[in-house]
Amino acid sequence: DFRVSGKLTLNLGLRWDVEKGRRERFNQLSYFDFNAPSPIAQQAGLPNLRGGLRFVGVDGNPDRQFDTAWHNIAPRFSFAYSPRPRTVLRGGYGVFFLPFIGSAAGWASGINGFLAYTPQLNSQDGLRPADLLTNPFPKGLQLPTAPGSGLLTNYGQDFGASGRDGAIDRSARVGYSQQWNFNVQRELPGRLSVEAAYVGNKGTRLTDGPLGPQLNQLSVDQLALGNQLLQLVSNPFQSYVQTGPLSQPTVTRAQLLRPYPQFLNLYNFRPALGSSIYHAFQARVEKRYSRGLTLLASFTGGKLIEDTSQ
């Protein structure tokens, strides 16, 4: 705090937030590497095949699930200025970093590979039934294979569908909020005070979740193929998948055209993709009577635009 003069006071601050990614005693955490070259790319005849799970603390991987953000610098500034008696101008601006929700999202987040699901194959083309209720899992149950299976872990499974854990992006960053305000306060005769203020807030990299966009989708050009997408073709992943649609000798053409065809649905877990903007006008009138009685009236008119409800 700096008292520049009898009329002006400044408040300056600087905060440095460091929040490290979580780790687990036995390294039973994983994250999704979206650009990792697949070890079966050549065998599958898909040279551009990429994506897969990596596990903390093995194969030279860091022992934390998320990269540490070292550059979260949060400045603060405010002032109070009294140009004349009984009149005060106040204003301020600050940056506030949010808690990183991905670092403490529960035990079931980020343990893909250590937790396995067995999907029932109802149909491949949406027309002909496959596994029946009399024998819903004819090839047995999928068992956890991490970390020894490496990038081949969870081939043929969903990430984020039906309540399952989404794909953890270790490069996700902490969101932050910029907040500012300016107000004028005036004391009037008769123990009456009035205040008018403008308040703003801008949210950046807000958590969009719990599951973000489905990443394993076809492009608009590919969707134009129409019914050709339902054609059954040879499945290059059959020998690597035990259960589910990708364990069959054939698979739809649509599946092989996906960005990550070795997996089914692929949702990004709590991505930092959201944003918001808020503006408001606030007014307040306060009347003080005798014996501690106070009458207060206030009004707020604001507008919020945001693309995440978190």
C-alpha positions as CSV (number, residue, x, y, z in Angstrom):
1,D,0.0,0.0,0.0
2,F,1.3,3.4,-1.0
3,R,-0.2,6.6,0.4
4,V,1.0,9.0,-2.4
5,S,-0.8,12.0,-0.9
6,G,-3.7,12.9,1.3
7,K,-6.0,12.3,-1.7
8,L,-4.5,9.3,-3.4
9,T,-3.7,5.8,-2.1
10,L,-2.4,2.9,-4.3
11,N,-2.4,-0.8,-3.7
12,L,0.0,-2.9,-5.9
13,G,0.5,-6.6,-5.7
14,L,2.0,-9.5,-7.6
15,R,1.1,-13.2,-7.0
16,W,2.9,-16.2,-8.4
17,D,0.8,-19.4,-8.6
18,V,2.5,-22.8,-9.1
19,E,0.3,-25.9,-9.1
20,K,2.0,-29.1,-9.9
21,G,0.3,-32.1,-11.6
22,R,-0.7,-34.9,-9.3
23,R,1.2,-38.1,-8.9
24,E,0.4,-41.5,-7.4
25,R,2.4,-43.6,-5.0
26,F,2.5,-46.6,-7.3
27,N,2.5,-44.6,-10.6
28,Q,-0.9,-45.8,-11.5
29,L,-1.8,-42.8,-13.6
30,S,-1.9,-42.3,-17.3
31,Y,-2.4,-39.6,-19.9
32,F,-3.2,-39.6,-23.6
33,D,-0.4,-38.7,-26.1
34,F,-2.3,-37.4,-29.2
35,N,0.8,-37.4,-31.4
36,A,2.5,-40.6,-30.4
37,P,3.4,-42.8,-33.5
38,S,1.6,-46.1,-33.1
39,P,3.8,-49.2,-32.9
40,I,1.5,-51.1,-35.3
41,A,1.3,-48.4,-37.9
42,Q,3.1,-50.4,-40.6
43,Q,1.4,-53.8,-39.8
44,A,-2.0,-52.1,-39.9
45,G,-1.2,-50.5,-43.2
46,L,-1.9,-47.1,-41.7
47,P,1.4,-45.2,-41.7
48,N,-0.1,-42.1,-40.1
49,L,-1.7,-44.0,-37.2
50,R,-1.0,-42.1,-34.0
51,G,-2.2,-41.7,-30.5
52,G,-2.1,-43.8,-27.3
53,L,-1.8,-44.0,-23.6
54,R,1.4,-43.2,-21.7
55,F,2.0,-44.0,-18.1
56,V,3.7,-41.8,-15.5
57,G,7.1,-42.9,-14.1
58,V,7.9,-45.5,-16.8
59,D,9.8,-45.4,-20.1
60,G,11.3,-42.1,-19.2
61,N,7.9,-40.4,-18.7
62,P,7.5,-37.8,-15.9
63,D,6.1,-39.0,-12.6
64,R,3.4,-36.3,-12.7
65,Q,0.2,-36.5,-14.8
66,F,0.3,-32.9,-15.9
67,D,3.0,-30.5,-16.9
68,T,3.7,-27.9,-14.2
69,A,2.8,-24.3,-15.3
70,W,5.6,-22.0,-14.1
71,H,4.4,-18.8,-15.7
72,N,1.1,-18.1,-13.8
73,I,1.9,-14.5,-12.8
74,A,-1.1,-12.6,-11.4
75,P,-0.7,-8.8,-11.0
76,R,-3.0,-6.7,-8.9
77,F,-3.6,-3.0,-8.9
78,S,-6.1,-0.7,-7.2
79,F,-6.5,3.0,-6.2
80,A,-8.6,5.3,-4.1
81,Y,-8.7,8.9,-5.0
82,S,-10.6,11.7,-3.3
83,P,-10.7,14.8,-5.6
84,R,-12.8,16.7,-3.1
85,P,-14.3,16.1,0.3
86,R,-17.0,13.5,0.5
87,T,-16.2,12.2,-3.0
88,V,-14.1,9.1,-3.6
89,L,-13.1,7.4,-6.9
90,R,-12.0,3.8,-6.6
91,G,-10.8,1.3,-9.2
92,G,-8.9,-1.9,-9.6
93,Y,-7.7,-4.7,-11.9
94,G,-6.4,-8.1,-11.1
95,V,-5.6,-11.5,-12.6
96,F,-6.8,-14.6,-10.6
97,F,-5.8,-18.2,-11.6
98,L,-8.4,-20.9,-11.0
99,P,-7.7,-24.2,-9.2
100,F,-6.7,-26.8,-11.7
101,I,-9.6,-29.2,-11.6
102,G,-7.8,-31.9,-13.5
103,S,-5.3,-32.2,-10.7
104,A,-7.9,-33.4,-8.2
105,A,-10.8,-34.9,-10.1
106,G,-11.3,-38.1,-8.2
107,W,-9.7,-41.5,-8.1
108,A,-11.2,-42.6,-11.4
109,S,-9.7,-39.8,-13.5
110,G,-6.5,-40.6,-15.3
111,I,-6.3,-44.4,-14.6
112,N,-7.1,-45.6,-18.1
113,G,-5.2,-48.8,-18.6
114,F,-5.5,-49.7,-14.9
115,L,-9.2,-49.9,-15.2
116,A,-10.8,-51.8,-18.1
117,Y,-14.3,-52.1,-19.6
118,T,-15.8,-54.7,-21.7
119,P,-18.3,-53.3,-24.3
120,Q,-21.1,-55.4,-25.7
121,L,-21.2,-55.4,-29.5
122,N,-24.9,-54.9,-30.4
123,S,-24.3,-54.4,-34.1
124,Q,-21.5,-53.3,-36.5
125,D,-23.6,-51.6,-39.2
126,G,-26.7,-50.7,-37.1
127,L,-28.8,-53.3,-39.0
128,R,-27.7,-56.8,-38.1
129,P,-27.5,-57.9,-34.5
130,A,-24.1,-59.2,-33.2
131,D,-23.7,-60.3,-29.5
132,L,-27.0,-61.4,-28.0
133,L,-28.2,-61.1,-24.5
134,T,-27.9,-64.9,-24.1
135,N,-24.2,-64.5,-24.4
136,P,-23.3,-60.8,-24.3
137,F,-19.5,-61.3,-24.0
138,P,-18.6,-64.3,-26.1
139,K,-14.9,-63.5,-26.1
140,G,-14.6,-63.0,-22.3
141,L,-14.0,-59.9,-20.3
142,Q,-11.4,-57.2,-21.0
143,L,-8.7,-57.1,-18.2
144,P,-6.4,-54.2,-17.3
145,T,-3.0,-54.5,-19.1
146,A,-1.2,-51.3,-18.0
147,P,1.5,-50.3,-18.0
148,G,3.2,-53.2,-19.8
149,S,1.0,-52.9,-23.0
150,G,2.3,-49.3,-23.6
151,L,0.7,-47.5,-26.5
152,L,-1.4,-50.6,-27.3
153,T,-3.3,-50.2,-24.1
154,N,-7.1,-49.9,-24.3
155,Y,-7.2,-50.5,-28.1
156,G,-10.7,-50.8,-29.2
157,Q,-12.2,-49.1,-26.2
158,D,-14.0,-45.8,-25.5
159,F,-12.5,-42.8,-23.7
160,G,-15.2,-40.9,-22.0
161,A,-18.3,-42.6,-23.2
162,S,-20.9,-44.1,-20.8
163,G,-19.3,-42.4,-17.8
164,R,-15.8,-43.7,-18.5
165,D,-12.7,-41.7,-18.0
166,G,-11.9,-39.3,-20.9
167,A,-8.5,-38.8,-22.5
168,I,-6.2,-36.9,-20.2
169,D,-4.2,-34.1,-21.9
170,R,-1.1,-33.5,-19.8
171,S,-0.4,-30.2,-21.5
172,A,-3.7,-28.7,-20.3
173,R,-3.2,-25.3,-18.6
174,V,-4.8,-23.6,-15.7
175,G,-7.6,-21.2,-16.5
176,Y,-7.7,-17.6,-15.2
177,S,-10.0,-14.6,-14.7
178,Q,-9.3,-11.0,-15.3
179,Q,-11.4,-8.8,-13.0
180,W,-11.8,-5.0,-13.0
181,N,-14.0,-2.3,-11.5
182,F,-14.5,1.4,-11.2
183,N,-16.8,3.2,-8.9
184,V,-17.7,6.6,-7.6
185,Q,-18.9,7.2,-4.0
186,R,-20.5,10.4,-2.8
187,E,-21.7,11.4,0.6
188,L,-24.8,13.7,0.5
189,P,-26.4,15.8,3.2
190,G,-28.8,14.1,5.6
191,R,-26.5,11.1,6.2
192,L,-27.2,9.8,2.7
193,S,-24.6,8.1,0.5
194,V,-24.7,7.0,-3.2
195,E,-22.5,4.8,-5.2
196,A,-22.3,4.0,-9.0
197,A,-19.9,1.3,-10.3
198,Y,-18.9,-0.6,-13.4
199,V,-17.7,-4.2,-13.0
200,G,-16.1,-6.5,-15.5
201,N,-14.8,-10.0,-15.6
202,K,-13.1,-12.0,-18.4
203,G,-12.6,-15.8,-18.0
204,T,-10.0,-17.5,-20.2
205,R,-9.2,-21.2,-20.5
206,L,-12.1,-22.2,-18.3
207,T,-12.8,-25.9,-17.7
208,D,-15.3,-27.3,-20.2
209,G,-16.5,-30.5,-18.8
210,P,-16.6,-32.9,-17.4
211,L,-16.1,-34.2,-20.9
212,G,-15.1,-31.9,-23.7
213,P,-15.5,-32.4,-27.5
214,Q,-15.5,-35.8,-29.1
215,L,-12.2,-35.9,-30.9
216,N,-12.6,-39.1,-32.9
217,Q,-15.1,-37.7,-35.5
218,L,-15.2,-37.7,-39.2
219,S,-14.7,-34.6,-41.2
220,V,-17.5,-32.9,-43.2
221,D,-15.9,-34.2,-46.4
222,Q,-15.8,-37.8,-45.1
223,L,-19.5,-37.6,-43.9
224,A,-20.4,-36.8,-47.5
225,L,-19.6,-40.4,-48.4
226,G,-23.0,-41.3,-46.9
227,N,-23.9,-45.0,-47.0
228,Q,-20.4,-46.0,-48.1
229,L,-19.3,-45.3,-44.5
230,L,-21.4,-48.3,-43.4
231,Q,-19.6,-50.8,-45.7
232,L,-17.7,-53.5,-43.8
233,V,-14.0,-53.8,-44.7
234,S,-11.1,-55.8,-43.3
235,N,-10.2,-54.9,-39.7
236,P,-6.5,-54.3,-39.2
237,F,-6.9,-54.2,-35.4
238,Q,-8.5,-57.5,-34.8
239,S,-5.4,-59.2,-33.4
240,Y,-4.8,-56.4,-30.9
241,V,-8.4,-56.1,-29.5
242,Q,-10.1,-58.8,-27.4
243,T,-13.6,-57.5,-27.2
244,G,-16.0,-55.1,-28.8
245,P,-16.5,-53.9,-32.4
246,L,-12.8,-53.8,-33.2
247,S,-12.3,-57.5,-32.2
248,Q,-14.3,-58.6,-35.3
249,P,-12.8,-59.6,-38.7
250,T,-14.5,-56.7,-40.3
251,V,-15.2,-53.1,-39.4
252,T,-17.1,-50.2,-40.9
253,R,-15.2,-48.0,-43.4
254,A,-16.2,-45.0,-41.1
255,Q,-14.2,-46.5,-38.3
256,L,-11.0,-46.6,-40.3
257,L,-11.5,-43.0,-41.4
258,R,-11.5,-41.7,-37.9
259,P,-8.5,-39.6,-36.6
260,Y,-7.8,-42.4,-34.1
261,P,-9.3,-45.5,-35.7
262,Q,-7.8,-47.9,-33.1
263,F,-10.2,-46.4,-30.5
264,L,-14.0,-45.8,-30.4
265,N,-15.3,-42.5,-29.0
266,L,-12.5,-40.3,-27.7
267,Y,-13.5,-37.4,-25.4
268,N,-11.0,-34.8,-24.1
269,F,-11.2,-34.9,-20.3
270,R,-12.0,-31.4,-18.8
271,P,-10.3,-29.4,-21.5
272,A,-9.5,-25.8,-20.9
273,L,-11.5,-24.5,-23.8
274,G,-14.2,-22.3,-22.2
275,S,-14.4,-18.5,-22.0
276,S,-16.7,-15.9,-20.6
277,I,-17.2,-12.1,-20.5
278,Y,-19.2,-10.2,-18.0
279,H,-20.1,-6.5,-17.7
280,A,-22.3,-4.9,-15.1
281,F,-23.6,-1.6,-13.8
282,Q,-24.2,-1.4,-10.1
283,A,-25.9,1.3,-8.1
284,R,-26.4,1.7,-4.4
285,V,-28.1,4.2,-2.1
286,E,-27.7,4.1,1.7
287,K,-29.6,6.2,4.3
288,R,-28.5,6.1,7.9
289,Y,-31.0,7.0,10.6
290,S,-30.6,7.3,14.3
291,R,-30.2,4.4,16.7
292,G,-28.5,2.1,14.2
293,L,-31.2,1.9,11.7
294,T,-30.1,1.9,8.0
295,L,-32.0,1.7,4.8
296,L,-30.2,0.3,1.8
297,A,-31.3,0.0,-1.8
298,S,-29.2,-1.5,-4.6
299,F,-29.5,-2.3,-8.3
300,T,-27.4,-4.5,-10.6
301,G,-27.8,-4.7,-14.4
302,G,-25.4,-7.1,-16.0
303,K,-24.7,-9.2,-19.1
304,L,-22.9,-12.5,-19.2
305,I,-21.7,-14.3,-22.3
306,E,-20.1,-17.7,-21.8
307,D,-19.7,-21.0,-23.6
308,T,-19.2,-23.3,-20.6
309,S,-21.5,-23.9,-17.6
310,Q,-18.7,-25.0,-15.3
